[in-house]
C-alpha cells in the first residue's frame, strides 16, 4: 500500500509542467495526477496525498483561472513556492519530420505562446485541454501529420521525437507554483526572506482599500502581488489576494496587519501561509 505521506498531487497528466515542478521540488515523492484543480485539492484534504503543487500565475499568460477562488476555502496552507521554466517542445510520433506535420495540438496557452513559430512553419493549431494530454493523445494515434506542443518530459514519457526544441516565441516563460498541505508550517522569524500570502474583503467605506494597505507602506513592507476578484455568489464585495515580502510574526508585519484588519469586514483576514521566498525572486 502506497504511503500517502510520500505523495504529491498535481493537476494534469504525466508529463505536465506541474509534474516537472513536483520533480524539481520533491524528487523523492511519488506523484498523483489529478483531473482537475478540485480533485487535486480534495486529494490533500482527504489525506490521499501529503502535498499539492498549485500553479497560480504565468509570466506570459497571467494568473491561472479559478485557482484563487479555490484556495481560501480549501483549508490548505502554503508551505513554499517554486518558479518552473516552461520550455515548450514541438513533438511528433517517432520518425515524423517537419515536412510531415500538418497540425499541432496543445492547450490554448501553449499554442498562443508558440504562435509565431507555428505560423512560420505553416502548421494548423488545434486546441486540446492540456499540453501533456495532447502529447499522450498524438502518441496513441501515431499519425505523423499530427504533432503536439508539450514538455520534454512528456516527449520522454510518451516516446515522441522532438522536432523543434524551445518552440515558444518568448524567452523566460515561467509559471509560479505554490506547495500546499493540510499543515501550517510557518518557519520561525530568522531574518531569511519570507513571503506571506493572504486574502481579505474590505468594508464598504470610501477609500477602504487604500487605507487598509497604508500600514504596509508606513512599516516598509513591500507588496509583490495584489489582485481583486468577485467571489462566487457575490456581486458587491471584491475579495483581494495579496503577496507581501515579510514574516507574519515580525513586529512590522503585525502593525501592518492591525491596520488592515481595521478596514476589513468583521476584521477578518485569511492567512494562506508564510513561507521561504524563492531564490529566483532576488534575480528580478
Secondary structure, DSSP 8 states (H G I E B T S, - for coil): ---GGGEEEEES-TTSHHHHHHHHH-TTSEEEEESSHHHHHHHHHTTS-SEEEEEEEETTTEE-TTHHHHHTTT--EEEEEEEEE---EEEEETT--TTT--EEEE-HHHHHHTHHHHHHTT-EEEE-S-HHHHHHHHHHH--TTEEEEE-HHHHHHTTEEEEESS--SSS--EEEEEEEESS-------SS-EEEEEEEEE-SSTTHHHHHTHHHHHTT--EEEEEEEE-TT-SS-EEEEEEEES-TTSHHHHHHHHHHHHTEEEEEEEEEEEEE--GGGGG-
